[in-house]
Structure formats: structure tokens, C-alpha cells
């Protein structure tokens, strides 16, 4: 709840807003009366813009000929336009990709709904001719929305997403200018907008804020949401006062399908199967959506959609941990442990949406929408480990090679199951009242992540061989173990330990919001005053249990040889031995899970409960002055955060109030040349796990990692300036350039330090990570975008076209104190260069597309003690190819190839020669059929 100071600031801010809009408080009542009088001399036209198949055309510009009055069609093609009360008017409908159409509306027609059909162009016309659900048709839907938007947005429409081999939302968004993705085992998971960390972009589904399922971040796992259940994705790179402020980089708004997307019955479906290079495994995907409108006036609609996918991947992975080794005065960077990981991963996604909507009049509607997405990752991992520093380093070592005596060898199997679930349900309405528009909704969302099992069985060899490694030859490193073969002497392995972990993180949030838009005039020009607010109440409950047993009584009844299959375990060219049977390992886990020893305090120190309440209030004025749209406004948000942990006697509490002014300009130099400028402010609140006073330890091989919370963390604030110019090419295309600058205050960064950790096993060397605030930072850059079909070329050449964009970013943060002589650091997740290039061909029923995406290296983690051990992701490019043939207006056959160059995922310490992780996933081939009725 807002305190007295907050309410005073909010009241003062709204008063300033009214003044900035050209209305002083003393004349506000007079202005309202004048607006009412003005509306009494005008009437309203409502209607829908659609294509010849009945599909809605969003983003169409509808204007009254001879006046400055215009409006834009919604996602469902609807529009409302204020026109003179008497006489006929001529509407001009301008939609990129189709011919400009005029429609005369007589006075007698105004009581009904105007249905405007924009037909496909004829052969002699300059507009785009499309067949079926074409790429160009959906590009037009996106570009028209972008052109008409008040702020800077990029849009992806449903069928355009389907033209790429992008099974989830993260991978679909990598096609947007300025958006790069972070991957897990080859699949996109998080996004980085304009070089910013993933947490800087909030996600909504049908206007409902989605909480992250991962307790370690506010960034939403977008691999949980399949791409084929959505209708539209909008990326707002500049915010308006009506939008929540927690998107410094960009707000992601996902819209699901609506029964009012079409004028009647609609059915879409897709089914297909694929092949994965690594493991010779198969993928399956299928989806369907069915919607219809009912009632005497077709004013009631219902729609359901569902999606299912299953992938089976067996990526190869090798990890090397580096540190300073050797005697004092002669230390060099060397490998302390090497882990060869052989994965067998099955991922399943199930999703669905449902919508009920009633439109009793042309200007009133109520709705109920729901969505569900479930992601399960069922993974078996065989691991061979070399623990170098358990042995003795020999003289003669270099920065790239070394020899150790008395090393250790370990073999492990892990069975890990991860489940993510996201639920959203929202009910609301929109009504026209005396010329104004009242909209409201109440929503509930739930985001859960569970690890019902993280079970490990570890064997250790009694051999202590002499081993060496060599990274100097280029390509894959040389490990002498694979020449001498001690790891293949299975009879020398003995039981070392079992480990059991389970995690449950439950998020739920209730929200309610209301908004009022009131038409008026400012200095004789049409304007709209908007105000409203949103309340959010979120709870999070994180619980983790840990068990470990090294007692002889926990040893399996059979030796390691009894667990092995005949199937070889191979990573790249390294022969790891034979794979451990997953079913036999599961039988062991089921037998010994209940008797394994609970670890304390680890089973308590990671747990916490938290609650976050946010109240936001906004006011803004929008006015049009001879081709220039000006939006001036203010948003205030009051945040209250509380947290408790089992080991903390007193709950922690954080409270802060922030003000977000906004000034946005959009100028039409012509109907196709748009200039933009915006001054905005945004916020990124600390991740829950960062701000809760807690400590979490984890072990990988011989390396102990300690993650600490910091209850004194402050939210990151950013003052933003954006400028852009967009030229929309007839019949369909765009060339645009935009620049951005973000001045960051209290940017959060995570530093890693070496230290000593003490638990029931005694003191051990460990790496400690802790989040801190940097006093200031900056992020700036520019992006260019070019999309066009070359319809001006003769014959079949006119079917070629291009989608290309490039983004350049620079960023750094200045810390409050130097670490190892450094005080300025780059931002994690920030690639200096990001680009997409796609060449396509679409003519008649044939559609072909070759796409390449690339991002440069970016920082993953800062090492406070050793700058040379900062952890980076190496830049990665990926080549994808898609093609389809429209057999009939309703049936489309498609094929696609993904990651055809088998690009690796690679992390390194400081320089690329110090490889930490090297992973390959192989290419994927997929084909199937789409149906659209």
C-alpha cells in the first residue's frame, strides 16, 4: 500500500501531467465539458478490417479523408473512429502489402458495424500476391503494427514464427533485431535484448505478468512456452507510462489466439517428425487450434488450442576447470579437473490455451482467457572425471600442458528430472462510456519449478595413474588417459557415494488493473487523457532437500561392472567406456533414497519464503499535432518485499518508491517515413535468491561453489534515451535505424572470490559468489534493419527477398571498489555484435528460406580475484533452412533443417585457449504438414 509520502508524490505527479498536456487543474472541469460538447457533435464508426479469407488484419491505418482523424485496427482487426455527426464520410484504409482502399460510409450505416475487406492484389497491381498462409502475409501483419505503434516495437506474428525452425518462444525471438538468446543444450532458453541481461526484460501472456520458474533469476524460461500456441509477440523497446516499468531492455508481450481473429470458424493444425544427428534420435511435434463465433450476431466466441512436442538429444560435453597451479613464484594457469559428460536427454512440452469472449455491442466486450505450459527435462548423464590436483604437478608444465602423478579417476551416473509449469488465467472487459474507454482485468498466475529427483551414484578408481593434458595442438585437447586406458579397468572402481537432491520452487501471483482513456482536445487538436493502476501480490516458496551417503552400507550389491551396458559412451573422439544402465541405477536410487543421510544445514540454508507487493499508478496524455504524436506521462511504483528463511530469526524487509517520467514522440514525415524519440525510465528489481539472506553450496567434481545472498541489494534503475527512423517500403518492406542509451544506477553484478568453506567434511577450498551493486553503468548502441521482397525484379526473380538486421552495443559498469586492480567491467550477457541474415524466396505456392544468426562473445561471470579467470561465452552462429509447398489453400507441406553447421557452445576463462566448456548438439532435420481452415 502506498504510504503518505507516496500518495503525495503520486498526486503531485499527476497534476504535473495535466499541466504538461496543456490543461491546468483549474480548467480541467471546463476542458471536460468542452470535450463532452465536442463529442456531441461527432459520432462513432466501428468496424473490422479483414482479408478475403476472413482473417483479421491488425495495424491497418483507417483515416477520414480530408481530415487529420485516424485510428489503427487492433489484433482482431477492430477499430473505432470518431467522425462528424452528419453526412457521409470517406474512409481511407492503408495497409502495407495491399492496395490502399477507400470506403464511403453513409450516415445511415453508422449504427451498424462496418466490415472492410482488403482483397489480395491482382497481377497488375503493385501489392503482394499471397497464396495460403504466406510468409509475406504475416510479415505485413508485423510491419503494419510496428508502423502504427506509438512506441518503438518489433512484432512477430504466428505464421511468420512457423516459417522458422523455432519450437519455443526464445528461439522465435532471436529473429528480432537486437535480440540474442542464451542456450541450454542447444535450445534457446533466455533472451538478451540490446545486450542487456536477461532479467531486464519482463514477459506477459495476454497482459498477465509471468513469473520466472527458476528461483535464481527473474528472467523467464522461454523454452517452457512453445511457439505454436501464440498469435502475436510484441517486443516493446521503449515503454509507455501505461506499461509496467520493470523492463529496462524491452517488454515481451505474448498474445494467444482469439476466436475474433477470424470472422467465423477457424482451425489450424500441424504435425511432424524429425531426426537428430547426435544419437540418431527422433523429435515429434503437433499442435491444433479450433475457434468459432456464435450467436445471432456472431458476438460470442470460443477457442481452444493445444501443443505437444518431444525431443530426444544426446549432446557431447567436456568441461575443464582452470586455476593458478604450481609453486609460489612460478605459478601458471592449469587445469584442476576435467569432466566428460555424455547426456541422454528427453524433453517434453505440453501447452494449451482457452478463450471465451462476449461482445454484446460493437464497443463492449468481456473475456476469460487461460493458458498452460509444461516443460519436462528427463536427463541421464554419464560422467567420467579426472581430478588432476588430487595428484602432484610435475616440473615442466606450461600454460597449455601439464603432467600429474597420482591423479584420481571417477565414473558417475546422474538421473535428473526437471519440471516447469506456467499457468495464467485472466478475466476482464472493455467498455465505451460517453466517448471514453474503460478497461479492467483481474488475473492469477502460477509458475512452478520442481526437481523431483537429482540422483547421483559415484564410483572411484583405486588406480592413481600418471596423466597429462595438452591444449596446444588446436582442435580438441589431448588427454593421455585415452592412450593408456586406466579408466577402462572396471574392476578397480569402488563405490564412493550417493547423492540425492530435490528442489521445489512455487510462485503464485494475483494482480488487478484498471485503465480509463478519455478523449479531449489540446490546443484544438485531438488528444486522449489516460490514467489507471495495477496491483500485484506475489508469493514464492523455495525448498530444497539434500542427502548424501558414503557409508559402506550404502554400497550397491553389485560392482560397477554389473551396471554397465554394451553401449559405448563416447564424447567427440574420446572413448569413455560403456554407459551405465539407467534402469539399474534407478533401482539402486529407489532402494537407498530413504536411508541416505540428510545434509544439514544444506537442507535448510537454501530454503526461503518471500512476498512482493507492487502498486503502480500512471497518468498520461496523448495528443496529435499535424503528424506528430506526443505522449507525456508519469508512472509511480511502490514496492514492499519481505523474506524469511529457516535459519533467520528476524524476517528481512525492503521497501522503496520510484517515479518513472516518460516523454515519447512519433512524427510522420510521410505515411511511410516515421521518426521516433523517447525519454523513459525503467527498473529491475533484485532476483529473489540474491536479496534473501541465505547461502547455497554445490559441488561439481572436486570444485565447491558457494552462492550467498545480499539483503542490502538495491534495485537497478535506468534512464533511457531512444531515437529512430523507419522507412516503410511499398509494397512491403522496411529500412530502419535506431540508437539507444541507458544510464544505469545500482547495476547488480556477481563477483566470484576464492575462499575456504567449512562444513561437516571440514575446511575446503571453494569459490564464493555474491551479488553487489555498482554505483553506475551505461549501455548504448544502435541497430539497423532491412526487410524487403524484390518484387520489382522481373519474372521469378521477383520472388526473392531479404530479412537482415545488425545490432552494435557497448556497455560497462563502474564498481564501488576495485577488484584485483579493476573497477570497470562489461555487463554479463552483452555481446558487442549481433546480427541476423535471411534470404527467402516466395512465389506462388513455394516458400524457401535460409537464415543465419550470430552473436559475438559475452561475459558470463566475473572473477574478483583473478581477472584472467573471468568466464565468457564464445560467440556462436547458427545456420537454419526452411522450405514449404502450398498444396492447396488449406494444406502446406514443410521441411526444415536446424544448426546445419553443427556449431558448438563454448565457454572459456579469459582467453579462448582456456576452454572451460565445449559442447556440441548436432543438426536437426524436421518435416511435416500444416492445415489451416
Secondary structure in CASP SS format (residue, H / E / C, confidence):
PFRMAT SS
TARGET T0000
AUTHOR 0000-0000-0000
METHOD secondary structure of the structure
MODEL  1
X C 1.00
X C 1.00
X C 1.00
X H 1.00
X H 1.00
X H 1.00
X H 1.00
X H 1.00
X H 1.00
X H 1.00
X H 1.00
X H 1.00
X H 1.00
X H 1.00
X H 1.00
X H 1.00
X H 1.00
X H 1.00
X H 1.00
X H 1.00
X C 1.00
X C 1.00
X C 1.00
X C 1.00
X H 1.00
X H 1.00
X H 1.00
X H 1.00
X H 1.00
X H 1.00
X H 1.00
X H 1.00
X H 1.00
X H 1.00
X H 1.00
X H 1.00
X H 1.00
X H 1.00
X H 1.00
X H 1.00
X C 1.00
X E 1.00
X E 1.00
X E 1.00
X E 1.00
X E 1.00
X E 1.00
X E 1.00
X E 1.00
X E 1.00
X C 1.00
X C 1.00
X C 1.00
X C 1.00
X E 1.00
X E 1.00
X C 1.00
X C 1.00
X C 1.00
X C 1.00
X E 1.00
X E 1.00
X E 1.00
X E 1.00
X C 1.00
X C 1.00
X C 1.00
X C 1.00
X C 1.00
X E 1.00
X E 1.00
X E 1.00
X C 1.00
X C 1.00
X C 1.00
X C 1.00
X C 1.00
X E 1.00
X E 1.00
X E 1.00
X E 1.00
X E 1.00
X E 1.00
X E 1.00
X C 1.00
X C 1.00
X C 1.00
X C 1.00
X E 1.00
X E 1.00
X E 1.00
X E 1.00
X E 1.00
X E 1.00
X C 1.00
X C 1.00
X C 1.00
X C 1.00
X C 1.00
X C 1.00
X E 1.00
X E 1.00
X E 1.00
X E 1.00
X E 1.00
X C 1.00
X H 1.00
X H 1.00
X H 1.00
X C 1.00
X C 1.00
X C 1.00
X E 1.00
X E 1.00
X E 1.00
X E 1.00
X E 1.00
X C 1.00
X C 1.00
X C 1.00
X C 1.00
X C 1.00
X C 1.00
X C 1.00
X C 1.00
X C 1.00
X C 1.00
X C 1.00
X C 1.00
X C 1.00
X C 1.00
X C 1.00
X C 1.00
X C 1.00
X H 1.00
X H 1.00
X H 1.00
X H 1.00
X H 1.00
X H 1.00
X H 1.00
X H 1.00
X H 1.00
X H 1.00
X H 1.00
X H 1.00
X H 1.00
X H 1.00
X C 1.00
X C 1.00
X C 1.00
X C 1.00
X E 1.00
X E 1.00
X E 1.00
X E 1.00
X E 1.00
X H 1.00
X H 1.00
X H 1.00
X H 1.00
X H 1.00
X C 1.00
X C 1.00
X C 1.00
X C 1.00
X C 1.00
X E 1.00
X H 1.00
X H 1.00
X H 1.00
X H 1.00
X H 1.00
X C 1.00
X C 1.00
X C 1.00
X C 1.00
X C 1.00
X E 1.00
X E 1.00
X E 1.00
X E 1.00
X E 1.00
X E 1.00
X C 1.00
X C 1.00
X E 1.00
X E 1.00
X E 1.00
X E 1.00
X E 1.00
X E 1.00
X E 1.00
X C 1.00
X C 1.00
X C 1.00
X C 1.00
X H 1.00
X H 1.00
X H 1.00
X C 1.00
X C 1.00
X E 1.00
X E 1.00
X E 1.00
X C 1.00
X C 1.00
X E 1.00
X E 1.00
X C 1.00
X C 1.00
X C 1.00
X C 1.00
X C 1.00
X C 1.00
X C 1.00
X C 1.00
X C 1.00
X C 1.00
X C 1.00
X C 1.00
X H 1.00
X H 1.00
X H 1.00
X C 1.00
X E 1.00
X H 1.00
X H 1.00
X H 1.00
X E 1.00
X E 1.00
X E 1.00
X E 1.00
X E 1.00
X E 1.00
X E 1.00
X C 1.00
X C 1.00
X C 1.00
X C 1.00
X C 1.00
X C 1.00
X C 1.00
X C 1.00
X C 1.00
X C 1.00
X C 1.00
X C 1.00
X C 1.00
X C 1.00
X E 1.00
X E 1.00
X E 1.00
X E 1.00
X E 1.00
X E 1.00
X C 1.00
X C 1.00
X H 1.00
X H 1.00
X H 1.00
X E 1.00
X C 1.00
X C 1.00
X C 1.00
X E 1.00
X E 1.00
X E 1.00
X E 1.00
X E 1.00
X E 1.00
X E 1.00
X E 1.00
X E 1.00
X E 1.00
X E 1.00
X C 1.00
X C 1.00
X C 1.00
X C 1.00
X E 1.00
X E 1.00
X E 1.00
X E 1.00
X E 1.00
X E 1.00
X E 1.00
X E 1.00
X E 1.00
X E 1.00
X E 1.00
X E 1.00
X E 1.00
X E 1.00
X C 1.00
X C 1.00
X C 1.00
X C 1.00
X C 1.00
X E 1.00
X E 1.00
X E 1.00
X E 1.00
X E 1.00
X E 1.00
X E 1.00
X E 1.00
X E 1.00
X E 1.00
X E 1.00
X E 1.00
X E 1.00
X E 1.00
X C 1.00
X C 1.00
X E 1.00
X E 1.00
X E 1.00
X E 1.00
X E 1.00
X E 1.00
X E 1.00
X E 1.00
X E 1.00
X E 1.00
X C 1.00
X C 1.00
X C 1.00
X C 1.00
X C 1.00
X C 1.00
X E 1.00
X E 1.00
X E 1.00
X E 1.00
X E 1.00
X E 1.00
X E 1.00
X E 1.00
X E 1.00
X E 1.00
X E 1.00
X E 1.00
X E 1.00
X E 1.00
X E 1.00
X E 1.00
X E 1.00
X E 1.00
X E 1.00
X E 1.00
X E 1.00
X E 1.00
X E 1.00
X E 1.00
X E 1.00
X E 1.00
X E 1.00
X E 1.00
X E 1.00
X E 1.00
X C 1.00
X C 1.00
X E 1.00
X E 1.00
X E 1.00
X E 1.00
X E 1.00
X E 1.00
X E 1.00
X E 1.00
X E 1.00
X E 1.00
X E 1.00
X E 1.00
X E 1.00
X E 1.00
X E 1.00
X E 1.00
X E 1.00
X E 1.00
X E 1.00
X E 1.00
X E 1.00
X E 1.00
X E 1.00
X E 1.00
X H 1.00
X H 1.00
X H 1.00
X C 1.00
X E 1.00
X E 1.00
X C 1.00
X C 1.00
X C 1.00
X C 1.00
X C 1.00
X C 1.00
X C 1.00
X E 1.00
X E 1.00
X E 1.00
X E 1.00
X E 1.00
X C 1.00
X C 1.00
X E 1.00
X E 1.00
X E 1.00
X E 1.00
X E 1.00
X E 1.00
X E 1.00
X E 1.00
X E 1.00
X E 1.00
X E 1.00
X E 1.00
X E 1.00
X E 1.00
X E 1.00
X E 1.00
X E 1.00
X E 1.00
X E 1.00
X E 1.00
X E 1.00
X E 1.00
X E 1.00
X E 1.00
X E 1.00
X E 1.00
X C 1.00
X C 1.00
X E 1.00
X E 1.00
X E 1.00
X E 1.00
X E 1.00
X E 1.00
X E 1.00
X E 1.00
X E 1.00
X E 1.00
X E 1.00
X E 1.00
X E 1.00
X E 1.00
X E 1.00
X E 1.00
X E 1.00
X E 1.00
X E 1.00
X E 1.00
X E 1.00
X E 1.00
X E 1.00
X E 1.00
X E 1.00
X E 1.00
X C 1.00
X C 1.00
X C 1.00
X C 1.00
X C 1.00
X E 1.00
X E 1.00
X E 1.00
X E 1.00
X C 1.00
X C 1.00
X C 1.00
X C 1.00
X C 1.00
X C 1.00
X C 1.00
X E 1.00
X E 1.00
X C 1.00
X H 1.00
X H 1.00
X H 1.00
X H 1.00
X C 1.00
X H 1.00
X H 1.00
X H 1.00
X C 1.00
X H 1.00
X H 1.00
X H 1.00
X E 1.00
X E 1.00
X E 1.00
X E 1.00
X E 1.00
X E 1.00
X E 1.00
X E 1.00
X E 1.00
X E 1.00
X E 1.00
X E 1.00
X E 1.00
X E 1.00
X E 1.00
X E 1.00
X E 1.00
X E 1.00
X E 1.00
X E 1.00
X E 1.00
X E 1.00
X E 1.00
X E 1.00
X E 1.00
X E 1.00
X E 1.00
X E 1.00
X E 1.00
X E 1.00
X C 1.00
X C 1.00
X E 1.00
X E 1.00
X E 1.00
X E 1.00
X E 1.00
X E 1.00
X E 1.00
X E 1.00
X E 1.00
X E 1.00
X E 1.00
X E 1.00
X E 1.00
X E 1.00
X E 1.00
X E 1.00
X E 1.00
X E 1.00
X E 1.00
X E 1.00
X E 1.00
X E 1.00
X E 1.00
X E 1.00
X E 1.00
X C 1.00
X C 1.00
X H 1.00
X H 1.00
X H 1.00
X C 1.00
X C 1.00
X C 1.00
X C 1.00
X C 1.00
X H 1.00
X H 1.00
X H 1.00
X H 1.00
X E 1.00
X E 1.00
X E 1.00
X E 1.00
X E 1.00
X E 1.00
X E 1.00
X E 1.00
X C 1.00
X C 1.00
X E 1.00
X E 1.00
X E 1.00
X E 1.00
X E 1.00
X E 1.00
X E 1.00
X C 1.00
X H 1.00
X H 1.00
X H 1.00
X H 1.00
X H 1.00
X H 1.00
X H 1.00
X H 1.00
X H 1.00
X H 1.00
X H 1.00
X H 1.00
X H 1.00
X H 1.00
X C 1.00
X E 1.00
X E 1.00
X C 1.00
X C 1.00
X C 1.00
X H 1.00
X H 1.00
X H 1.00
X H 1.00
X C 1.00
X C 1.00
X E 1.00
X E 1.00
X E 1.00
X E 1.00
X E 1.00
X E 1.00
X E 1.00
X E 1.00
X E 1.00
X E 1.00
X E 1.00
X E 1.00
X E 1.00
X E 1.00
X E 1.00
X E 1.00
X E 1.00
X E 1.00
X C 1.00
X C 1.00
X E 1.00
X E 1.00
X E 1.00
X E 1.00
X E 1.00
X E 1.00
X E 1.00
X E 1.00
X E 1.00
X E 1.00
X E 1.00
X E 1.00
X E 1.00
X E 1.00
X E 1.00
X E 1.00
X E 1.00
X C 1.00
X C 1.00
X C 1.00
X C 1.00
X C 1.00
X C 1.00
X C 1.00
X E 1.00
X E 1.00
X E 1.00
X E 1.00
X E 1.00
X E 1.00
X E 1.00
X E 1.00
X E 1.00
X E 1.00
X E 1.00
X E 1.00
X E 1.00
X E 1.00
X E 1.00
X E 1.00
X E 1.00
X E 1.00
X E 1.00
X C 1.00
X C 1.00
X E 1.00
X E 1.00
X E 1.00
X E 1.00
X E 1.00
X E 1.00
X E 1.00
X E 1.00
X E 1.00
X E 1.00
X E 1.00
X E 1.00
X C 1.00
X C 1.00
X C 1.00
X H 1.00
X H 1.00
X H 1.00
X H 1.00
X C 1.00
X C 1.00
X C 1.00
X E 1.00
X E 1.00
X E 1.00
X E 1.00
X E 1.00
X E 1.00
X C 1.00
X C 1.00
X E 1.00
X E 1.00
X E 1.00
X E 1.00
X E 1.00
X E 1.00
X C 1.00
X C 1.00
X C 1.00
X C 1.00
X C 1.00
X C 1.00
X C 1.00
X E 1.00
X E 1.00
X E 1.00
X E 1.00
X E 1.00
X E 1.00
X E 1.00
X E 1.00
X E 1.00
X E 1.00
X E 1.00
X E 1.00
X E 1.00
X C 1.00
X C 1.00
X C 1.00
X C 1.00
X E 1.00
X E 1.00
X E 1.00
X E 1.00
X E 1.00
X E 1.00
X E 1.00
X E 1.00
X E 1.00
X E 1.00
X E 1.00
X E 1.00
X E 1.00
X E 1.00
X E 1.00
X E 1.00
X E 1.00
X E 1.00
X E 1.00
X E 1.00
X E 1.00
X E 1.00
X E 1.00
X E 1.00
X E 1.00
X E 1.00
X E 1.00
X C 1.00
X C 1.00
X E 1.00
X E 1.00
X E 1.00
X E 1.00
X E 1.00
X E 1.00
X E 1.00
X E 1.00
X E 1.00
X E 1.00
X E 1.00
X E 1.00
X E 1.00
X E 1.00
X E 1.00
X E 1.00
X E 1.00
X E 1.00
X E 1.00
X E 1.00
X E 1.00
X E 1.00
X E 1.00
X E 1.00
X E 1.00
X E 1.00
X E 1.00
X E 1.00
X C 1.00
X C 1.00
X C 1.00
X C 1.00
X C 1.00
X H 1.00
X H 1.00
X H 1.00
X H 1.00
X H 1.00
X E 1.00
X E 1.00
X E 1.00
X E 1.00
X E 1.00
X E 1.00
X E 1.00
X E 1.00
X E 1.00
X E 1.00
X E 1.00
X E 1.00
X E 1.00
X E 1.00
X E 1.00
X E 1.00
X E 1.00
X E 1.00
X E 1.00
X E 1.00
X C 1.00
X C 1.00
X E 1.00
X E 1.00
X E 1.00
X E 1.00
X C 1.00
X C 1.00
X C 1.00
X C 1.00
X C 1.00
X C 1.00
X C 1.00
X E 1.00
X E 1.00
X E 1.00
X E 1.00
X E 1.00
X E 1.00
X E 1.00
X E 1.00
X E 1.00
X E 1.00
X E 1.00
X C 1.00
X C 1.00
X E 1.00
X E 1.00
X E 1.00
X E 1.00
X E 1.00
X E 1.00
X E 1.00
X E 1.00
X E 1.00
X E 1.00
X C 1.00
X C 1.00
X E 1.00
X E 1.00
X E 1.00
X E 1.00
X E 1.00
X E 1.00
X C 1.00
X C 1.00
X C 1.00
X H 1.00
X H 1.00
X H 1.00
X C 1.00
X E 1.00
X E 1.00
X E 1.00
X C 1.00
X C 1.00
X E 1.00
X E 1.00
X E 1.00
X E 1.00
X E 1.00
X E 1.00
X E 1.00
X E 1.00
X E 1.00
X E 1.00
X E 1.00
X C 1.00
X C 1.00
X C 1.00
X C 1.00
X E 1.00
X E 1.00
X E 1.00
X E 1.00
X E 1.00
X E 1.00
X E 1.00
X E 1.00
X C 1.00
X C 1.00
X C 1.00
X C 1.00
X C 1.00
X C 1.00
X E 1.00
X E 1.00
X E 1.00
X E 1.00
X E 1.00
X C 1.00
X C 1.00
X C 1.00
X C 1.00
X C 1.00
X E 1.00
X E 1.00
X E 1.00
X E 1.00
X E 1.00
X E 1.00
X C 1.00
X C 1.00
X C 1.00
X E 1.00
X E 1.00
X E 1.00
X E 1.00
X E 1.00
X E 1.00
X E 1.00
X E 1.00
X E 1.00
X C 1.00
END
